[in-house]
Every structure is written in structure tokens, then in C-alpha cells.
Amino acid sequence: MLYFDHNATTPLDERVLDAMAPYLGAFYGNPSSLYRMGRICRAAVEMAREQVAALVGVHPSGIVFTSGGTEANNLALKGLTFSREPGLIAAGATEHPSVSEPLEFLKARAWRTATIPVDRNGTADVSFFESLPIRDLRFATLMLANNETGVIQDIAPIASWCRGRGIVLHCDAVQAAGKIPIDFNAGGAHLMSLSGHKIYGPKGVGALIFDKSVELEPLLHGGGQEQGLRGGTENVAAIVGFGKAAELALSELETRRAHLLALRERLEAGLADVPGAILFAAAAERLPNTLQFGVAGYDGEALVMNLDRHGIAVSSGSACASGAGEPSPVLVAMGVEPEIAKSAIRASFGKSNTEAEVDRFLEVLKTLVGTPTSESQGSKSLMSVI
């Protein structure tokens, strides 16, 4: 199988598995226990905390381990609201379901939301913040990099605006971590969510990064683990794997980024020869590994299944919303016509993918959607950009 769906999940790096192995067997102690095995497990958890912190440029004390990005987003959004009077939350129009659905939950509890619009390239309109009622605005949430289009938001000016007015900013960085440099302190957000399985670590582990000036209420009570913000015995093996994956992501960041960008650009060039191909967010700054496109007149989910029959794994959008049969809310928010949005396919590359695999993907795709005539062969008019 040719696997081009790394934004959904990544394969576990063998070096990560090796780091986890002792904590799946010999070192099974509870990290809160005081005897030797417990202390060994506690030391492993704290080492992983340092590794994850280094990946995003924050002090280790600012890391709270969670079960993944979804829990981290929920802890950020709900943890901010428990001790505050209901008010207004500003949220990006292209947020992941693990942000948009908690917001719906909060709306049923007297909170209100204001949607930060995006342009045709999926870039947030920073000027929108000036129209918000400051007295009523409690906090804002905006993802760093979109999981479907790969569009990267310029968080710094929004964070500066929020900090200057005492407004807390949360940033979902699940897709960005390990693909682009991240400096939590320099970026200015108060809260940031991460996930282990997006960077070749295990599933079921993530982290919320928090500024100590922010007051959060835990979702899970009991035991006082993770600085009282996440009760429950830590999943030591998964946390160790997350830490190792973060260490590798930081040390190999530039090599991976260059390799992924070369693959993305190769696919973009090849799509010029695919009849009816439409490249989304082409003018925006995007993750080096992510490309979303549509093919006019085709259903994206049907194409995904046909590609799967040829041993090629891609996505029609967010893995958390696949099979919905509806056009991508991300593309609709960008102003893409629903019928075009329903044709969307996302290819997201990983560090082990090759140029030969990209060429094979293009070969199969052209077979499935038809080959351009000799008159139009190579014409740039075959592909439009949105």
C-alpha cells in the first residue's frame, strides 16, 4: 500500500517502539509510587515532558499530558469556561471537529461564539478581531495549521492583540508540530494542543501546553496527577513514546521538511496534467506535506475508494469526519462551491514516502479520471487553483 494519509495518523517509528518497550514489560510501576520502580517510571515521564517541551520551545512545567489532541482541545476550551461567566468565544471558521464540537457543547450552556472568517486561501482575517466586543470576549481559539488544506495561520499578531486586551488565546497545533518550527513562547498563545500519533508516536497520548498565568479547571478529577489538571495514572509507555517521537521530530525537522516539500511540489506539478484538477489554497503558506485538491465532476469519497482498490491510501478530508457525505466545512468556509468541495482529496506525505510513489499515484489518478488529449497534454489550463 502507498500511504499518503499521514495527517490522519503516522506509522510508529521503530525507534519510538524501542523506547517504549521497557515500559510495556519490565518497568510496569505506577509513576506516583515512591519505591524504586515507581521512581524509574516517574523519571521516564519527566524525561518525556522535557522532550515534548523542547519540540515547541516551552518549559517542561508547562506540559500536561493527555490522551491526545482531542482531549487537549477539550481541556483547553472547557477548562477555561468552568470558572468564568459565560460570554463570547472567537473561533476560526476552519477548526477541527475537536474544537468546533466542544464549542457547540458550550453554546448549549449560555456561551456564544463568533466565527473568525477566512479568505479563499483559508487565511484568517485578523482585522475581524477589531469588530469584536472586547468586554464580552472571553477567549479565542485558532488552529496553527489546518488538517485538510495544510494552511498555516500567522498566530503572532492575533496573540499580540489578545494579550494586549487580556484575552486568552488557544491554538490547536496538532498538525503543525514536527512539520514546521514552533516556539510557544515567541508565538504568544496561552494554550496549545499537541498529539503523539501525528509525529510517528503512539496513539492515545497528547499534551496541552499552558501559560502559568491561565487558570484552568480539569476535566478529570482524582489523584491530582499532571499538576492537578488531569487526574488518572499516566500511560507511561505512551508518554515515553511521545517524548521520543518529539525528540526525533526536533532533530530531524529540517531534513523531513525539505523531503516532504519536494514530494508536495512534485504532486502539484503532476496535477497540471490531470483533467479538471483543482488545487485548494494554492496561494497560502501551507504545511510541507499537505496538498488538497478536487477533480471537477467526481465525488471525492468515491475516488478515495477507487484509489484504495489500487493500493493507494488518501483521504477526502478530516479523518474525524470521514464518511459524512457532506462537503468539507473547511472548504465551504473558504467559499468553495459545495459540489467542488465534495470532490476534495487530501494527500498528506510522511518521511518514508518517495518520489516514485508520487509518480505512481499520479499514474493511477490519471487512469481513473481520464487522460488529457494530445492537444491539451501538459497545458496548465487543465488545473485551476482556488
Secondary structure by P-SEA (a helix, b strand, c coil): cccccccccccccaaaaaaacccccccccccccccaaaaaaaaaaaaaaaaaaaacccccccccccccaaaaaaaaaaaacccccbbbbbbbcccccccaaaaaaaaaacbbbbbbccccccccccccccccccccccbbbbbcccccccccccaaaaaaaaaaacbbbbbbccccccccccccccccccbbbbbcccccccccbbbbbbcccbbbbbccccccccccccccccaaaaaaaaaaaaaaaaaaaaaaaaaaaaaaaaaaaaaccccbbbbccccccccccbbbbbbccccaaaaaaaaaaacbbbbcccccccccccccaaaaaacccaaaaaabbbbbbcccccaaaaaaaaaaaaaaaccccccccccccccccc
